[in-house]
Amino acid sequence: MPVLGNDAWTLGALVASAIVAPFFMGHALLHKREPRSATLWLLVIAALPLAGSVLYLLFGVNRIERRARRLRASVHRAAAAAPAQAGGDAPPPVPPTFQGLAHLVESATGLPLTAGNAVEPLHGGAMAYPEMLRAIDEARHSIALASYIFDGQGIGSAFVDALVRAHRRGVAVRVLIDDVNVRLSRQTAYRALARERVPVASFNPPIVPARLHAVQLRNHRKLLLVDGRVGFTGGMNIHAPYWSPAAPQAAFRDLHFRIEGPVLEHLMLTFTRDWFDSADEWLGSSFWRSGSGCPAAWPAGDRDRRSSALARGIEAGPDDTIDRLLWTWSGALASAQHSVRIRTPYFVPETTLLTALSTAALRGVEVDLIVPQRCDHAFVGWASRASYAQVLEHGVRVFERPGPFDHTKLMLVDRQWVSLGSANWDARSLRLNFEFNLEVYDAALAARLEGDFFERRAESHPVTLAHWHARPLAARLRDHAARLFTPIL
């Protein structure tokens, strides 16, 4: 009997494999955009039909279904109309060499460029955190905060306390934290906020216990909106390594931005959809208080201090917003006439962007890339180095910055166009993460950021092609082996 039972189980497994494996192989062929990713899954399922199918079901299938999608069209129409109604005149034209790029991004996002924005760089936690806490303490009506990592200890405890105080004085507070941080971090602020009855939600929580594939689909956005009048976005989490008052030189480096102006409408739309997905609550104009972000609702003093920056939000993720950042960055590289400056903590881009970078350099554009000398994730650092040679040989200049980890994400083109936000130059940000970036047309801002770029470049070590090839064979093999995992890094 045991033998017959074992034979029956074996026969059942073979039959199941014959039915299930072809189904998932077909799914991978139809739905995987990257040939490398599709090929990898086909090989895994072919080698291990039953186990590979289970792995694909857990990790390979994108189950993100945005419930807010049904409202997207009407909300986009309202967003497109609000800035024009409020500002009166149409935004001034962008520089001629960027008109194609502006058209591309508008077509991809469905959002217009907005005029009359102020974008203020905040360098590191020492500048950003006090500004953000001050805005929270001054809130009178609403606070919306989204962060991939939100520690409840150290500097995070100051944010928790400020949010609790705001909640107790009657401010409408909404806090969104990625579910990976909520589930896997003992220091997450989620529980501390929930104990104080502050409305807090986790993004993309599991439908069933231990839904492992959710680990791959992360809300990496960093958004803070106060009273619909001031916002913050960039690359900085609320995380202890960015805050070291006793030894500021030891803190992680990063770049965050304080935003004022009608582009806040785009931040509001993104947070509203994410909150609806997570908490099933739609935040209407009454929550934001600002008349849907209309400049006419802001005090004259604020309007007088704003600059003339043109800006637009770019929401991107593994849903119907996928590829927006890939298109934007590729378009920006194609538009560049003189210079491209990039800072990123992780450099593991897809072939499309590697080709675009090389093409720009071959056209005579000065393309500079600054990456940290020591990555906070060693495996990703190895994969990053494997990508150097593919751009170095075509004239892209690569610099490694020593010292504490540099988490800055920034792209500057021709001292006129700026891309800032949460997205890294890696496949994870372009394929798996939910990200939010701003494109900004502002020569004054670009010049300031380029000056800072030059200072960072001066303290960095150039990586030459000869230096890269001179590394030990074992290191090069290790790096290229790590790069095989590009689709999920």
N, C-alpha and C positions, 0 to 999 in steps of 0.2 A: 504493500500500500504506500509506504513512504516514497518508493521509487516512482510509482504511478503518479503520486502527488507532485513530486519534483518534475516529472515529465510534463504534467499538465501545466505547472507554473511556467516551465520553459517554453512550452508551446504558446501559452497565453502571452508571454513577453514578446515572443517573435511576431505573433499576429499584431499585437499592439504597436510594436516598432514599425511593422510594415505599413500600418495605417497612419500612425501619428507622425513619424519622421518625415514622410513626403509632404504632409500638410504644413509642417513648420518650415521645411526647406522652401516650399513655395511661398510661404509668408515672408521669409527673409529675402527672397528674390524680388518680391513685389514691393516691399516696404522699406528695405534698407537703402538709403540714398548713397552711402559710400560703398564703392565696390569692395574695398578692403574689409569693411565690416561684414558685408554680405558673404564674402568668400570665407572669412574666419568662421562664421556661424555654420555655413554649409559643411565645412570640414569637420567641425565639432559634432554636428548631428550625424554626418555620414560615418564617422569613426565610432560614435557612441549613440546609436539611434534613440534609445529610450532615455538615457541620462542626459544626452545632449538636448533632446526635446524639452526635458524638464528645465534645464538650465536656460534654454532660450525663452521658455514661458516666464521664468522668473526675472531674467535680466535683459532679454532681447526685445520684448514687446513693449512698445510705447503705449501705455494705457492712459496717458493724460487726455482727459475729456473736459475741456473748459466749459463749465455750466454758464459762465458769463458770455460765451461766444454768441448766444442767441441775442444778446443785447448790444453786441459790438457795433453793428452797423448804425443803429440809432445814436449811440453814444458818440461815435466818430463824427457823425453829422453835426451833433451839438457842439463838439469840441472845435470843429472846423469853423463854425459860425461865431462862437463866443469871442475869440480874440478880434475878429474883424469888426464886430458890433461895438466892442469896447474901445478899440483903439482908433476907430474912425478911418484913417488912411491905411492903405495897404502897406505891408512891410517894404522897405527899400530893397532894390534889387541886389542880389549877391554879386560878387566880382565875376566878370565874364568867364574866367577859366573854371569857375565852380558852378555855373548854371546847370550844366548837365548833371553834376552830382546832386544838387538841390532837387532837381526834378526826379532823379532816381530815388532819393530817400522819401520824398513826398509820395511817390507812386508805391513804394514798399510799405510805408507806415499808414498812409491815408491821413496824415496830420500835416498842417501847414507850418511853415516857419513863422515864428512870432517875434515881434520887434519890441524894443524897450526893456530888455532884460539886463539884470546885473548878475555877474558870475564872479564870485570872490574866492580865490584859492586859499585853502587852509592846510598848511603843511604839518602833517603829523598830529598825533593825539593831543599834544600840548596846545595846539591852536584850535583844533576842531572840537574836542570834547567840551571845553568851557563855553564855546559859542553855542553848541547844541543844547547844553544844560541851561544856559541863560534863556534861550528861546522857549524851552519847555516851561521854565519858571514864570515867563512872561505871558504864557498862553492864557487866553480868556475864553475861548470857545471850543476849540478842537485840537487834538494831537493825533497824528497817524505816524506810526513808526514801524518800519520793516527792516529786519537785519538777518543775515544768514547766521551769524554767531552773535549771541547776546548773553554774555556772562552775567551772572547775578552777584559776583564777588568783585573786589577791587574797584576799578572805575565803574564797572557795571552796577555796583550797589548804589552809586551816586545817581545813575539813571533810574534805577528802580525807585529810589526814594523820591526823586523829582516827579516821576510819573504818578506815584501814589499820592503825593501832595496835590498834583493837578486834579486827579480823579476826585479827591475829597473836597476840593473847592468847587466842584461842579463842572469841570472841563470834560468834554466827551473825548475819551482816550480809547484808541484802538492800537494794539500791538500785535504784530505778526512775526513769528520766528519760524525758521525752517525746521521741519520735523526731524531732520537728522540731528541738528543741534539739541533739540528738545529731548530726543530719545537717547542719544549717545553721550551727552555731556552731563556730568554731575553738577557743574557750575551754572547750568542754564538759568536765566532769569524767569523762565516760564512759571515755575512753581511759586516763586516769591510774589510774582504779580497776581497769579491766580488766588493765592491766599488772601490778598488784599482786595479781591473782587474787581481788579482792573480787567477790562475786557481784553483777553489775550487768546490768540489762536495759533495753531501750528499749521504750516503749509504742507499740503500733500500727505496727510496722515494715512496710515494703512487702512485698507478696507478689511483685511483680515490680519490677525496677528502675524508678526514677523514677515511682512510683505517685503522681501529683500530688495526687489527691484526699485523700491522708492529711494533707496540710497543713491541711485544713479541720477535721479531727477530732482535737482535742488533749486530752491529759490535763493539765488545768490545776490539779489537786489539789496541795495542799501538806500532807504528812503526815510526822510523825516520831514513832515509837513506840519506847520503850526499855524492855526487860524486861517489856513489857505493863503497866507500872506508871505511867509518865508519858508524856504525848503532847504534841505541838505541832501546831497547825493555824492557818490564817488566810490572809492574802493575800500573804505574803512569800516570794519566791523566794530562792535562794542566789545572789546577784547583786551585783556590785561597786558599782552605784550606791547601794545601801542602806547602804554601809559607808564612812565617811569620818572616821576618828578625828582626823585633823589639822584637819578643818573640819566638825564634825558638823552645822552649820547648812546645809551644802550637800548633805547626803545626801537621797535620796528618803525620803519619809515613808510609813509603812505601819503596820499593826497586826497583831500575831500574838498567839497565846494559848497559855499552858501549861495543860494539862488533866490532872486526876487524877480517878479515880472510875470507876464502872461504864460510863459512856458510852464509855470507851476501847474497849469491845467493838465499838462501831459503827465506829470508826476501823480496828480490826483487820479487820473483815469487808470493808471497802472495799479496804484494801491487799491482803488475801488474794486477792480476786477479780481485782484488777488484775495482781497478780504471776502468778497462774495463767494469765491471758490472755496474758501476755508471756513467761513463762519455763516454762510447763507444769509448775509445781511448786505443789502445794497445801500451804499452811502451816497445819499442824494445831496443836492446843493445846500440844503439846510444844515447838513453836517459840517460842510466846509466853511459856511458863513460868508464866503467872499463873493457870492454871486457868481459861482462857477469860475472863479479865478479872474473875473473881469477887472482890468486895471482901473476902471472908473470907480470901483468899490474901495480902492486903497486910498489912504490919506495922501494929500498933496505932497507932504514932506517926503514920503517914500518915493513918489513919482519923480520928484526933483533929483533924488540921489541916484536914480537908476541910469545905467549906461544905455547905449544904443545897440547892444549885442542882439544879433539874430540867433535864435535858438530853437531846437526841436527835440522832443523826446523820441527815443527809439526803444520800444519794448520788444524783447526777443526771447524766445524759449522753444522748447521741443513740442510746440503745438502749431497752430496756424500762423505763428509769428516767426517760424524758423527761417534761417538764412538772411534775415534783415541785416545783421551786423556783418556777415560775410559780404553781402552786396555793398554795404556802405563803405567798408574798408577797402574793398577791391576798387570801387569807384573813386575813392579818395586817392589811392595810389595811381590810378590812371589819370587823374586830374592834375597831379603834382607836376610843377614846372621846374622848381628849384630845389626844394628840400622836404624831407620827411624825417621827423624825429619821433621815435617810439620808446616808451618805457613800459615794461611789462614784467611781472614777477615770474611768469611761466611762458616759455617760448616753444610751444609744440604745435605750430599751425598746420592746417591742412595744406595739401599740395597746391590748391588754388591760390592761397595767400603767399606761399613760398614763391610761386611763379610770378605773382604780381609784384612782390618786393624786388625780385631779380630783374624783372622787366623795367621797373622804374629806375633802378641803378644803371642798367644797360643803356637807358635813354639819356643818361647824364645827370639824373637827379641825385642829389647828395642824400643818401639814406643812412641814418644812424640808429642803432638799436642799443639800449642800455638794459641789462638784465642783472640780477643780483649774483655776486660771485658764489654765495652759498645759499642754496634754496632751502626753504623750511621743510620740503619733502624731497629727500635725497633722490628717490626714484624719478621724480619729475625733473629734477635738475639734470640727471643723466640723459633723459630723453631730450631735454632742451639742447644740450651740447651736441647731440647727434644731428640737430637741425642746422647748426652753424655753417657747416661746410657748404650746404646747398645754397646759401646766400652769399657767403664770403667769396666764393669763386666768381661771383658776378658783380662784385664791387660794393655790396652792403658792408658797412663798418659796424662791428660788434664790440661792445665794451661791457666788462663785468665790474660791477661796483662792489667794493669790499665793505666790511663792517656789518652792522645789523641787517637783517633781512629787509629788503625793499619791496613793498607790496604795491607800489604805484602803478596805475594803469593810465596811459596817456598817449595820444597821437596828435602831432602837429604837422600841418602841411602848409608850406609857403608862407609862414608867419601870418596866416589869415584864418585858417580853419582848425578847429579843436574838436577832438573826440575824447570825452571823459565819461567815467562811470564805473560800473562793476565788472565789465567783461575783460577777461584775459585773452592773450593770443594763444589759445589752445582749443582743441576740438571739444573739450568739455563745455567751455563757455559758448561755443558756436553751435553745439548740437544737443547738449544734455541739460544745461543750466537755464533757469529763467533769469535774464539779465535786464538791466536798464542802463542805457547810455544817453548822453546828450551830444548832439552836434551843435557847435557854436561857431558863428562867423563874427569874429571880433579881433581886429588887428592888434589893439592894445593888450587884450588878454593873451593873445598868442605870443606877442613879444615878451611879456612878463614870464610866461611859462617857458619860452625858449631860452631866456636868460638863465633861469633856474636849471634848465636842461644842460646848458653849457657848463655850469658850475659842477653839476653831478658828473658830467662826462670828463671834466678835468681831473676829478679824483678817482676815476675808474681806470681799469687796465684794458688796453686794446687787445683784442684777440685776432691774430693774423692767421691766414690759411696755413702758413708754414708752422706756426705754433700748434695749430690744431692737429696737423698731420704728424708732428713730432711727439705727440703724447704716446704713452705705452700702448701696445696692441691690445692688451687686456682691457684697458680703460675704454678704448674705442669700441671693442666688441660689446662690453657692458652697456655703453651708451646706446648703441644701435639695437641691442636686444630690448632695452627699455622702451625705445621708440616704437617697437612693434605694438605696444599697447596704447598708441596715440588716441584711438577712438574713445577710450574711457579715462584718459588722464585729465 
